[in-house]
Amino acid sequence: MRKSEKQRRLLRLKDVLEVTGLSKPALYRLMRSGRFPLSIRLVDGGRSVAWDSLLIDEWLEHRLKDGVIEDWSTHPGHLLAERASKTRSERQAVRKAAAAKPPRKQTVEA
């Protein structure tokens, strides 16, 4: 592995708060709004969570460059974390709700 490559680790809440400088309520508020990477459940049905260190590093880099990713819900890593953070029944409920949405209206140009 090259020195420039970062190694992926799982960061616990205490570590994420320390690295980002955010308060716990601010962190969860950003997660709810889709502007911060989601945590990953370490065990299905468990309460232990962690964050992907590479996603946290990327979030910090964007903040420092002032090129903030406003919607993390569309970031590929966020989607993986979202999948890992939900139980099977929660994922099925999300899929069912998405399938039940009415189709978008298409506009016809004259």
Contact map, one row per residue, 1 for C-alpha under 8 A:
11101000000000000000000000000000000000000000000000000000000000000000000000000000000000000000000000000000000000
11111000000000000000000000000000000000000000000000000000000000000000000000000000000000000000000000000000000000
11111100000000000000000000000000000000000000000000000000000000000000000000000000000000000000000000000000000000
01111100000000000000000000000000000000000000000000000000000000000000000000000000000000000000000000000000000000
11111110000000000000000000000000000000000000000000000000000000000000000000000000000000000000000000000000000000
00111111000000000000000000000000000000000000000000000100000000000000000000000000000000000000000000000000000000
00001111100000000000000000000000000000000000000000000100000000000000000000000000000000000000000000000000000000
00000111110000000000000000000000000000000000000000011100000000000000000000000000000000000000000000000000000000
00000011111000000000000000000000000000000000000000011100000000000000000000000000000000000000000000000000000000
00000001111100000000000000000000000000000000000001111000000000000000000000000000000000000000000000000000000000
00000000111111110000000000000000000000000000000001111000000000000000000000000000000000000000000000000000000000
00000000011111110000000000000000000000000000000011100000000000000000000000000000000000000000000000000000000000
00000000001111111000000000000000000000000000000011100000000000000000000000000000000000000000000000000000000000
00000000001111111100000000000000000000000000000000000000000000000000000000000000000000000000000000000000000000
00000000001111111110000000000000000000000000000000000000000000000000000000000000000000000000000000000000000000
00000000001111111111000000000000000000000000000000100001000000000000000000000000000000000000000000000000000000
00000000000011111111111100100000000000000000000000000000000000000000000000000000000000000000000000000000000000
00000000000001111111110000000000000000000000000000000000000000000000000000000000000000000000000000000000000000
00000000000000111111100000000000000000000000000000000000000000000000000000000000000000000000000000000000000000
00000000000000011111110000000000000000000000000000000000000100000000000000000000000000000000000000000000000000
00000000000000001111111000000000000000000000000000000000000000000000000000000000000000000000000000000000000000
00000000000000001101111101100000000000000000000000000000000000000000000000000000000000000000000000000000000000
00000000000000001000111111100000000000000000000000000000000000000000000000000000000000000000000000000000000000
00000000000000001000011111110000000000000000000000000000000000000000000000000000000000000000000000000000000000
00000000000000000000001111111000000000000000000000000000000000000000000000000000000000000000000000000000000000
00000000000000000000011111111100000000000000000000000000000000000000000000000000000000000000000000000000000000
00000000000000001000011111111110000100000000000000000000000000000000000000000000000000000000000000000000000000
00000000000000000000000111111111000000000000000000000000000000000000000000000000000000000000000000000000000000
00000000000000000000000011111111100000000000000000000000000000000000000000000000000000000000000000000000000000
00000000000000000000000001111111111100000000000000000000000000000000000000000000000000000000000000000000000000
00000000000000000000000000111111111111000000000000000000000000000000000000000000000000000000000000000000000000
00000000000000000000000000011111111000000000000000000000000000000000000000000000000000000000000000000000000000
00000000000000000000000000001111111100000000000000000000000000000000001000000000000000000000000000000000000000
00000000000000000000000000000111111110000000000000000000000000000000011110000000000000000000000000000000000000
00000000000000000000000000000111111110000000000000000000000000000000111110000000000000000000000000000000000000
00000000000000000000000000100110111111000000000000000000001000000000000100000000000000000000000000000000000000
00000000000000000000000000000010011111100000000000100011001000000000000110001100100000000000000000000000000000
00000000000000000000000000000010000111110000000000100000000000000000000000000100110010000000000000000000000000
00000000000000000000000000000000000011111000000011110000000000000000000000000000110010000000000000000000000000
00000000000000000000000000000000000001111100000011110000000000000000000000000000110110000000000000000000000000
00000000000000000000000000000000000000111111011111000000000000000000000000000000000111000000000000000000000000
00000000000000000000000000000000000000011111011111000000000000000000000000000000000010000000000000000000000000
00000000000000000000000000000000000000001111111100000000000000000000000000000000000000000000000000000000000000
00000000000000000000000000000000000000001111110000000000000000000000000000000000000001100000000000000000000000
00000000000000000000000000000000000000000011111000000000000000000000000000000000000000100000000000000000000000
00000000000000000000000000000000000000001111111100000000000000000000000000000000000000000000000000000000000000
00000000000000000000000000000000000000001110111110000000000000000000000000000000000000000000000000000000000000
00000000000000000000000000000000000000001110011111000000000000000000000000000000000000000000000000000000000000
00000000000110000000000000000000000000111100001111100000000000000000000000000000000000000000000000000000000000
00000000011110000000000000000000000000111100000111110000000000000000000000000000000000000000000000000000000000
00000000011110010000000000000000000011110000000011111011000000000000000000000000000000000000000000000000000000
00000001111000000000000000000000000000110000000001111111000000000000000000000000000000000000000000000000000000
00000001111000000000000000000000000000000000000000111111100000000000000000000000000000000000000000000000000000
00000111100000000000000000000000000000000000000000011111110000000000000000000000000000000000000000000000000000
00000000000000000000000000000000000010000000000000111111111000000000000000001000000000000000000000000000000000
00000000000000010000000000000000000010000000000000111111111100000000000000000000000000000000000000000000000000
00000000000000000000000000000000000000000000000000001111111110000000000000000000000000000000000000000000000000
00000000000000000000000000000000000000000000000000000111111111000000000000000000000000000000000000000000000000
00000000000000000000000000000000000110000000000000000011111111100001100000000000000000000000000000000000000000
00000000000000000001000000000000000000000000000000000001111111110000000000000000000000000000000000000000000000
00000000000000000000000000000000000000000000000000000000111111111000000000000000000000000000000000000000000000
00000000000000000000000000000000000000000000000000000000011111111111100000000000000000000000000000000000000000
00000000000000000000000000000000000000000000000000000000001111111111000000000000000000000000000000000000000000
00000000000000000000000000000000000000000000000000000000000111111110000000000000000000000000000000000000000000
00000000000000000000000000000000000000000000000000000000000011111111000000000000000000000000000000000000000000
00000000000000000000000000000000000000000000000000000000000001111111000000000000000000000000000000000000000000
00000000000000000000000000000000000000000000000000000000000001111111100000000000000000000000000000000000000000
00000000000000000000000000000000000000000000000000000000001001101111110000000000000000000000000000000000000000
00000000000000000000000000000000001000000000000000000000001001000011111100000000000000000000000000000000000000
00000000000000000000000000000000011000000000000000000000000000000001111100000000000000000000000000000000000000
00000000000000000000000000000000111000000000000000000000000000000000111111100000000000000000000000000000000000
00000000000000000000000000000000011110000000000000000000000000000000111111100100000000000000000000000000000000
00000000000000000000000000000000011010000000000000000000000000000000001111100110000000000000000000000000000000
00000000000000000000000000000000000000000000000000000000000000000000001111110110000000000000000000000000000000
00000000000000000000000000000000000000000000000000000000000000000000001111111110000000000000000000000000000000
00000000000000000000000000000000000000000000000000000000000000000000000001111111000000000000000000000000000000
00000000000000000000000000000000000010000000000000000010000000000000000000111111100000000000000000000000000000
00000000000000000000000000000000000011000000000000000000000000000000000111111111110000000000000000000000000000
00000000000000000000000000000000000000000000000000000000000000000000000011111111111000000000000000000000000000
00000000000000000000000000000000000000000000000000000000000000000000000000011111111100000000000000000000000000
00000000000000000000000000000000000011110000000000000000000000000000000000001111111110000000000000000000000000
00000000000000000000000000000000000001110000000000000000000000000000000000000111111111000000000000000000000000
00000000000000000000000000000000000000000000000000000000000000000000000000000011111111000010000000000000000000
00000000000000000000000000000000000000011000000000000000000000000000000000000001111111100000000000000000000000
00000000000000000000000000000000000001111100000000000000000000000000000000000000111111100000000000000000000000
00000000000000000000000000000000000000001001000000000000000000000000000000000000011111110110000000000000000000
00000000000000000000000000000000000000000001100000000000000000000000000000000000000111111110000000000000000000
00000000000000000000000000000000000000000000000000000000000000000000000000000000000001111111000000000000000000
00000000000000000000000000000000000000000000000000000000000000000000000000000000000000111111100000000000000000
00000000000000000000000000000000000000000000000000000000000000000000000000000000000001111111110000000000000000
00000000000000000000000000000000000000000000000000000000000000000000000000000000001001111111111000000000000000
00000000000000000000000000000000000000000000000000000000000000000000000000000000000000011111111100000000000000
00000000000000000000000000000000000000000000000000000000000000000000000000000000000000001111111110000000000000
00000000000000000000000000000000000000000000000000000000000000000000000000000000000000000111111111000000000000
00000000000000000000000000000000000000000000000000000000000000000000000000000000000000000011111111100000000000
00000000000000000000000000000000000000000000000000000000000000000000000000000000000000000001111111110000000000
00000000000000000000000000000000000000000000000000000000000000000000000000000000000000000000111111111000000000
00000000000000000000000000000000000000000000000000000000000000000000000000000000000000000000011111111000000000
00000000000000000000000000000000000000000000000000000000000000000000000000000000000000000000001111111000000000
00000000000000000000000000000000000000000000000000000000000000000000000000000000000000000000000111111100000000
00000000000000000000000000000000000000000000000000000000000000000000000000000000000000000000000011111110000000
00000000000000000000000000000000000000000000000000000000000000000000000000000000000000000000000000011111000000
00000000000000000000000000000000000000000000000000000000000000000000000000000000000000000000000000001111100000
00000000000000000000000000000000000000000000000000000000000000000000000000000000000000000000000000000111110000
00000000000000000000000000000000000000000000000000000000000000000000000000000000000000000000000000000011111000
00000000000000000000000000000000000000000000000000000000000000000000000000000000000000000000000000000001111100
00000000000000000000000000000000000000000000000000000000000000000000000000000000000000000000000000000000111110
00000000000000000000000000000000000000000000000000000000000000000000000000000000000000000000000000000000011111
00000000000000000000000000000000000000000000000000000000000000000000000000000000000000000000000000000000001111
00000000000000000000000000000000000000000000000000000000000000000000000000000000000000000000000000000000000111
